Amino acid sequence: MPEYKATVIIPVYNVEKFVESCLASLTEQTIGFENIEVLLVNDGSTDNSEKICKGFADKYENVVLYSKENEGLSKTRNYALTRANGKYIFFLDSDDRLRADTVKSVTDFFDTVYDEVDLVTYKIIQYFNGVPVITHYRYRTLLKTGVYDLLDPENRFITQTNVNICIKNRGADNLLFDTTPNFRHEDEKYCCEVLRAKMKIGFCDKGEYIYNRDNMDSIVSTKFSPENIFDTSMDFYEQLFDSFGRFAPTYYQGIVFNDFRWKLKDGKFLPVHLDGEEWEKADMRIDRLLARIEEDTIVLHPSVPELQRFYWLMRRPNSHPIVLCDDGKISIVLNGRELLSAKNIKLNAENGKAKLMSPVFFFLRKSQVKILVNGKPVDFCFEKNMKNTDMSDFMPSFDFDGQAENGIAVVINSKEYKCV
C-alpha cells in the first residue's frame, strides 16, 4: 500500500505573497494532513518563495522541498511526478488553494470507480479579489457526482483542460507533461492523454480548486500571442485529430473548437503576423481542422457569442448555411434547421459611422444587399477580410450623420427589412 493517500504536486515560482495561503489550505484538509504527501518544487524563484517553503518542509515530515534551475511549469511538474508516493496525485499551483474537503471527497469517490476511470475532476472556480466570478460551462453537463462517457456526444463540452484533476499514481509509468518550447496547451494535452484509454471521466461534486486570478506574475501567467504559439497549437490539434484516423470523437472536437473560440474572442487566434503565401497556408490549416469538427459542436457550444458562431460556420468548408428572405422575416437555415430568425436588422451607429449587425451578412455578397437611408440608396463598405479579428468588421458599414427621419432599411434579395 502507498504510504500516503495522495500526493499534491506544487510547482513554485516567485509566489511569496501567495504560497503560505496555498500550503495552509493543505494543512486544513479533512482527510488529515498526515495522509497527504506534499512535493514542493522550487523552479528557480528569485524572491522569498524558497525560504517560505523550506520553513514549511522543516516543520512537516510529509513535506519535501526540491530546488532546481528555472525550466518552466511542465518540467517542474514532471520532476515531482517521478518522485510521488501517494496512491493518487493532485496538482496545485502555488498561488491557488484547495477547499478543505477536496482531497478526502475526491479520493473517496475515486476509490469507488477505480477500475472505470483514470482521472477524476472536481470544480474549479476563478476568484478575483477573493470573490468567485466565473463558473465554467462544463458544469452545465457535470451536474452530479458520477462517471461520464466521453464517447457520448451529450458530453462533448466537458472539455477538461485544467489540472483540477486527480489521477492514479502509476510510479515509473506516470504520464509526463509535454515540454515543447512555446507550447501552451500542456494541461489540455495531459488531460486528453490520460482520458484517452478509457474515454470516461469521473466527476466529484464536492471539493473545489480555488483558482486565484489576482497573481499576474505566476508561473502560468505567460503572454499568449499567435506569433509565439500558432504553430505549436496547430501541431497539437492536427496530431490529436490524426491520431484517431478519419473521425475524432466529439469530445476531442469540443476540446479543439473550445480553444478556437476563446482565442478568437481574445484576439489570440488568427496568425495576423503572417502575410502572403505564409498567411494562406496558415489560414488553410484552420479551415482543414474546422472541416473535421461536426456542425453541432459549433452550433451547440454553450459559450460562443452569436456573431462568432456564424463566423465559424461561414469558415467551415463543408458547411453551407443559406439565407432565406420572406416578407415577414429573414432566416439562416443549415441542413433544414433554422438557426436564426429575425424581423429586423440591428443597427449600430456612432462617430459618424453605422454598421448593420446580423449574422446573415456572413453568407451574403455585396450584390445581394442594398442600404436605404430616408428611402434613398447609400454607398457602403462590405468586405470579408479573413484577417479581421473583430466580428463586427465583417458587417456592412456606411457614413451616417444621425439624421434619418424616414428610417433606415436594408434590402436583401429584393426583400426590405427595417434597421433598429
Backbone hydrogen bonds, N-H to C=O, Kabsch-Sander energy under -0.5 kcal/mol:
donor,donor_aa,acceptor,acceptor_aa,energy
3,E,85,N,-0.6
4,Y,85,N,-0.7
5,K,35,N,-1.5
6,A,35,N,-1.4
7,T,88,Y,-2.8
8,V,37,E,-3.2
9,I,7,T,-0.6
9,I,90,F,-2.7
10,I,8,V,-0.5
10,I,39,L,-2.8
12,V,41,V,-2.7
18,F,15,V,-1.8
19,V,15,V,-2.7
22,C,18,F,-1.9
23,L,19,V,-2.6
24,A,20,E,-2.4
25,S,21,S,-1.6
26,L,22,C,-0.6
26,L,23,L,-1.0
27,T,23,L,-1.6
28,E,24,A,-1.2
29,Q,26,L,-1.6
30,T,100,A,-2.4
32,G,29,Q,-1.7
35,N,32,G,-2.2
36,I,33,F,-1.9
37,E,6,A,-2.9
38,V,62,N,-2.5
39,L,8,V,-2.5
39,L,37,E,-0.5
40,L,38,V,-0.7
40,L,64,V,-3.0
41,V,10,I,-2.3
41,V,39,L,-0.5
42,N,40,L,-0.6
42,N,66,Y,-3.4
43,D,12,V,-3.3
43,D,41,V,-0.6
44,G,42,N,-1.0
44,G,68,K,-0.9
52,I,48,N,-2.2
53,C,49,S,-2.5
54,K,50,E,-2.5
55,G,51,K,-2.0
56,F,52,I,-1.5
57,A,53,C,-2.7
58,D,54,K,-2.6
59,K,55,G,-0.9
60,Y,56,F,-1.5
63,V,60,Y,-1.2
64,V,38,V,-2.8
66,Y,40,L,-3.0
66,Y,64,V,-0.5
68,K,42,N,-2.2
76,T,72,G,-1.6
77,R,73,L,-2.5
78,N,74,S,-2.6
79,Y,75,K,-1.9
80,A,76,T,-1.2
81,L,77,R,-2.3
82,T,78,N,-1.4
83,R,80,A,-2.1
84,A,80,A,-0.6
84,A,81,L,-0.5
87,K,4,Y,-1.9
88,Y,5,K,-1.3
89,I,167,I,-2.5
90,F,7,T,-3.1
91,F,163,V,-0.6
91,F,165,I,-0.7
92,L,9,I,-2.6
94,S,11,P,-1.0
96,D,93,D,-2.1
97,R,210,I,-1.8
99,R,208,E,-2.6
102,T,99,R,-2.1
105,S,101,D,-2.2
106,V,102,T,-2.7
107,T,103,V,-2.2
108,D,104,K,-2.5
109,F,105,S,-1.9
110,F,106,V,-2.6
111,D,107,T,-2.2
112,T,108,D,-0.8
112,T,109,F,-1.0
113,V,109,F,-0.8
113,V,110,F,-1.1
114,Y,111,D,-0.6
116,E,113,V,-1.4
117,V,113,V,-1.7
118,D,200,K,-0.5
120,V,166,C,-2.5
121,T,202,G,-3.1
122,Y,164,N,-1.4
123,K,204,C,-0.6
125,I,209,Y,-2.4
126,Q,134,I,-1.3
127,Y,211,Y,-2.9
128,F,131,V,-2.3
131,V,128,F,-2.0
133,V,126,Q,-2.1
134,I,126,Q,-1.0
136,H,124,I,-0.6
139,Y,136,H,-1.8
140,R,137,Y,-2.1
141,T,138,R,-1.5
142,L,138,R,-2.6
143,L,141,T,-1.7
146,G,203,F,-2.1
148,Y,201,I,-3.0
150,L,148,Y,-0.6
150,L,199,M,-2.3
151,L,199,M,-0.5
152,D,149,D,-1.2
155,N,152,D,-2.7
156,R,153,P,-1.7
158,I,155,N,-1.5
161,T,159,T,-1.0
165,I,163,V,-2.0
166,C,120,V,-2.3
167,I,89,I,-2.1
168,K,118,D,-0.9
169,N,87,K,-2.2
170,R,168,K,-0.9
173,D,170,R,-2.0
174,N,171,G,-2.0
183,F,180,T,-1.6
184,R,182,N,-0.6
189,K,185,H,-3.2
190,Y,186,E,-2.1
191,C,187,D,-2.4
192,C,188,E,-2.3
193,E,189,K,-2.4
194,V,190,Y,-2.3
195,L,191,C,-2.4
196,R,192,C,-1.1
197,A,193,E,-0.6
198,K,195,L,-0.6
199,M,195,L,-2.5
201,I,148,Y,-2.2
202,G,119,L,-2.4
203,F,146,G,-2.6
204,C,121,T,-2.3
205,D,203,F,-0.5
209,Y,123,K,-3.2
210,I,97,R,-2.9
210,I,208,E,-0.7
211,Y,125,I,-2.5
211,Y,209,Y,-1.0
212,N,210,I,-0.7
213,R,127,Y,-2.6
213,R,211,Y,-0.7
216,M,214,D,-1.0
218,S,215,N,-0.9
221,S,218,S,-1.3
222,T,220,V,-1.8
228,N,225,S,-1.3
229,I,225,S,-2.3
230,F,226,P,-2.3
233,S,229,I,-2.5
234,M,230,F,-2.7
235,D,231,D,-2.4
236,F,232,T,-1.8
237,Y,233,S,-2.3
238,E,234,M,-2.8
239,Q,235,D,-2.6
240,L,236,F,-2.4
241,F,237,Y,-2.5
242,D,238,E,-2.9
243,S,239,Q,-1.7
244,F,241,F,-1.6
245,G,242,D,-1.6
247,F,244,F,-0.6
251,Y,150,L,-0.6
252,Y,249,P,-0.7
253,Q,249,P,-1.8
254,G,250,T,-2.5
255,I,251,Y,-1.6
256,V,252,Y,-2.1
257,F,253,Q,-2.9
258,N,254,G,-2.3
259,D,255,I,-1.5
260,F,256,V,-2.2
261,R,257,F,-2.8
262,W,258,N,-2.0
263,K,259,D,-1.8
264,L,260,F,-2.3
265,K,261,R,-2.1
266,D,262,W,-1.8
267,G,264,L,-1.4
268,K,263,K,-3.6
269,F,263,K,-0.6
272,V,270,L,-2.3
274,L,271,P,-2.1
278,E,275,D,-1.2
279,W,275,D,-1.0
280,E,276,G,-2.2
281,K,277,E,-2.3
282,A,278,E,-2.1
283,D,279,W,-3.0
284,M,280,E,-2.1
285,R,281,K,-1.5
286,I,282,A,-1.5
287,D,283,D,-1.9
288,R,284,M,-2.5
289,L,285,R,-1.7
290,L,286,I,-2.3
291,A,287,D,-2.0
292,R,289,L,-1.4
293,I,290,L,-1.7
294,E,292,R,-0.5
297,T,294,E,-0.9
298,I,294,E,-0.9
298,I,295,E,-0.7
299,V,295,E,-3.1
300,L,296,D,-2.6
304,V,301,H,-0.7
309,R,305,P,-2.4
310,F,306,E,-1.8
311,Y,307,L,-1.8
312,W,308,Q,-2.2
313,L,309,R,-1.6
314,M,310,F,-2.3
315,R,311,Y,-1.9
316,R,312,W,-2.1
319,S,316,R,-1.8
322,I,333,V,-2.7
324,L,322,I,-0.5
324,L,331,S,-2.3
326,D,324,L,-0.6
326,D,329,K,-2.6
330,I,342,A,-3.0
331,S,324,L,-2.5
332,I,340,L,-2.0
333,V,322,I,-2.7
334,L,337,R,-2.8
337,R,334,L,-2.0
338,E,336,G,-0.5
339,L,332,I,-2.8
339,L,337,R,-0.6
340,L,332,I,-1.3
342,A,330,I,-2.2
345,I,418,K,-2.7
346,K,357,M,-0.7
348,N,355,K,-2.8
350,E,353,K,-2.5
353,K,350,E,-1.8
354,A,398,F,-2.3
355,K,348,N,-2.9
356,L,396,P,-2.3
357,M,346,K,-2.9
357,M,355,K,-0.6
358,S,356,L,-0.8
361,F,358,S,-1.6
362,F,359,P,-1.8
363,F,360,V,-1.5
364,L,361,F,-0.9
368,Q,365,R,-1.7
369,V,366,K,-1.8
370,K,411,V,-1.9
372,L,409,A,-3.2
373,V,376,K,-2.9
374,N,407,G,-2.5
376,K,373,V,-1.7
378,V,371,I,-1.9
381,C,397,S,-3.1
385,N,383,E,-0.9
386,M,384,K,-0.7
388,N,385,N,-2.3
391,M,389,T,-0.6
393,D,390,D,-1.9
394,F,391,M,-1.7
395,M,392,S,-1.6
397,S,381,C,-2.3
398,F,354,A,-2.1
400,F,352,G,-2.3
404,A,402,G,-0.7
407,G,404,A,-1.9
409,A,372,L,-2.6
410,V,417,Y,-2.5
411,V,370,K,-3.7
412,I,410,V,-0.6
412,I,415,K,-3.0
413,N,368,Q,-2.0
415,K,412,I,-2.1
417,Y,410,V,-2.5
419,C,408,I,-2.3
420,V,345,I,-2.3
420,V,418,K,-0.5
